[in-house]
Amino acid sequence: MVATNIDVDALTEMADKIMRVNDSHVAAISSSESNENRFEQELAVINKKFEQLTAELRNNRQRQRSRSRSTGRRRTTSTSLPSSPGANDICYYHRRFGNCARNCAPCTFRQPEN
């Protein structure tokens, strides 16, 4: 024993002080563990949100690609061409290309006279 002339009351008082100091360290360790658990939970939530955002971004890019592929040149239909009497007797090629038609099925198209 280091101290030889200390009475019992002083020893108990010293033991109480030592226990109080030790208890505060134990409490600090447990709160540190709870902070670590909370940090891990928050990190897991952030990772999950990141994965969701990544998936949404991937889906948006795929949608944009599919839309950009379908925005090609569209055909004009015969309804946009001027209608004239007897237009039903004229083949598709003459309705579409007029005098420049090359694949005419026999039809009643007449070239305009100059």
Secondary structure, DSSP 8 states (H G I E B T S, - for coil): ---SS--HHHHHHHHHHHHHHHHHHHHHHHHHHHHHHHHHHHHHHHHHHHHHHHHHHHHHHHHHHHHHHT-S-----GGGS---TTGGGS-HHHHHHGGG--S--S--------
